[in-house]
Amino acid sequence: MRMTGNFLAASAVTLKVGVVFWVLVAWRTPGGEPWDAPAFWTVVYPIALGIAAVLGACFPQRAWLWGLLLIALQVPVVAVTSGVGPLLLAGLVYALVLALPAMAIAAAAGALRRRLHGRS
């Protein structure tokens, strides 16, 4: 994978947006674990999927990667806010499973953008 300016910019934006989003969610969640938030499935996760779609549309090359990175960033945020515990590996697996829809949505948004702009 060749590192281009656009790839680095997309990575930096995704890292910043993801960390800020998950820190805000962790801050508002008792215990600091986003997936334990009472509104995770109804508010937090749909917002994360929306963010993944926006990132995929903004950075259509390898758009699936932005969905993966966005959702996977939950784990380091939890490790920093709540500490590293025995269930951290389970949290990583859980985040990777949750990343699959985000990856698909980001990839679809990127493909739609490329198609609308006449690039494949």
N, C-alpha and C positions, 0 to 999 in steps of 0.2 A: 504494500500500500504506500504509494508515493505521498509524501507530506507536501501539500500545496498550501498556499495562503488561505484559500477558501476552506480547506479541511481544518486547518488550525483555528480559523475564526469560528467555524461551526462548533468545534470541540470546546473552545473557550466560552462561547455563548451558552452552549448546553450545560457545561459545568457550572457556570455562574447562575443560570436560571434554575437548574436543578437543586443546587445547594441552598439557594435562597428559599425556594419553594418548600423543600423538605425541612429546613430549619424552622420556617414559620409554622409548618404543620406540627413538627415535634414540640415546638414551644407552646402550642395550643392544646397538646395532647397530654393527658395525665400519664406519667411514666416515660414520655418522650419517644414512644415508638409509634410512628405514623399508622401502621397497620392495626394498632389497637384503638385508634380514634373511633368514637361512636359514629361519626359520620364518614368513615373511610369509604365505604362502598357507594354512598349516595352523593357525597360532595367531593372528597379529596381525590379519589381515584378517577372519577370522570373529569375533574379539572386537569389532572396529570395527563390523561389521554388527550385532552384538548391541547395542552401544551406540546405534547408529542406531535400532534398533527400540525401545529404552527411551525415547530422546528423542522419537520419534514418538508413542509412547503417552502420555508425560507432557505433551507439547505437541501435541495433535492438529490444531490449525489450522495449515495450511501445513506439515505434517509433513515433506514431501519436502525442504523447505529445510534441515532439521536434518541429514539424511543428506548432502546436498551440502556443507554447511558443515563437518561433521565430517571428511569425507574430504579436502576441499580444504585443510584446515589443515595437511596434511602438507607442503605446498609452503613456506609461510613458516617452518615449523619447520626444514626442511632448509636453507633460505636462511640462517637464523640459526646453526644448528649446524655446517653444512658450508661455508657461503659461497655466494655467487652465482657459478655457473659457466655455461659455454656450453650445458649440457643442462638448465638450469632450465625453459625453455619446454617441452621434451619432458616434463619431470617434471610440469608443470602439465597438459598434455594427458593424460598417463597418469593423474594423479589425477582428472581430470574423467571419464575413462572408468570408473575404479574407483568413482566416486561414483554411477554409474547404478544398480547393484544396491542401494546404501545408500539412495538416494532412494526406490526402489520399496519396500524393506522398511519404511522410516520412514513412507511414505505408507500402506502397508497396516496398520501398527500404529496409526497415527492414525485411519484409517477404522474399524478394529475397535473402538477405544475409543469413537469417536463413535457407532457403531452400538449398542454395549452400553449406552451411556448415553442412547440415544434421541434423539441429535442428528444432523443431517445436515450 
